[in-house]
């Protein structure tokens, strides 16, 4: 049985709960992304990927972000001009280059994350009472468990497809 077959076994209430959660997470993410930030969103995503997952070719970065190679080349050039990334020789391909975050790029992402966390913390302080904040304290762990279950289900489905 694949994931799509399993979905047909869900009750309307389970689907509604999941849809409300999916929507609320999306609204919250978009609100935080829309807040003022020092770097454009595309540069933040590219730089964040490099900091989190290490150096990659421009082609790999473009695939990861779902943009054209030309667009990623422009984004990398802007990040490089700002001293946030650098080009390095690819040890696996003498003609290739890898893009890596510089120390300044790592610092920029750390500051971006601090600003985003601050934006969320201020909103929590303004919008929620103490009891609601206590409930919210459990949410990260719950979301991590949901993500792990989705990842495991996807891995199982991929294994069964092979």
Phi, psi and omega in degrees: 000130179264177183302322183291324175295319181296325181300326181294346180271354184283148177279160175303325180294319179295318179294319179296317177301314180295320180293319177298318179295312179303315181294314181297318178297316179299315179298316181296316180297315180295323179296316180293319178296328182284343178296153181300136179221151182295329182247151173298152185304316181298321178291321178299314181297316180295312181295319178299319178298315180296320180293319184285317191243002176089182187292148181212161174286163176299320180300316180294320177296318180297316178299315182300319182270351179071038179235167178290153178305317181299318179296318179292322177301318178295316180298317179295319179300319178294316178296321179293319178298330178275002179075018184267338176223164175220158177263137180230151175298143177273115182296338180270350183212105185302333180269347186269161176234147174247147178258131181227147175289140173273175175302321178294325177294318177298316180297322180296319179291320177299320177293319178300315179296320178297318179296316179295317178297320177297319177301315180293316181298318178296319179296320178298313180301317184283326191259338188242145174274178185301316181296319178295322177295324177295320176296316181299328180301334180275342187298315181304316178297320178294316179296322177296321178292321177297314180299318179297321179293320177296315180298316179296319180297316179296319179295318178297317180296320179294322179294318180292333180285337182286000000 
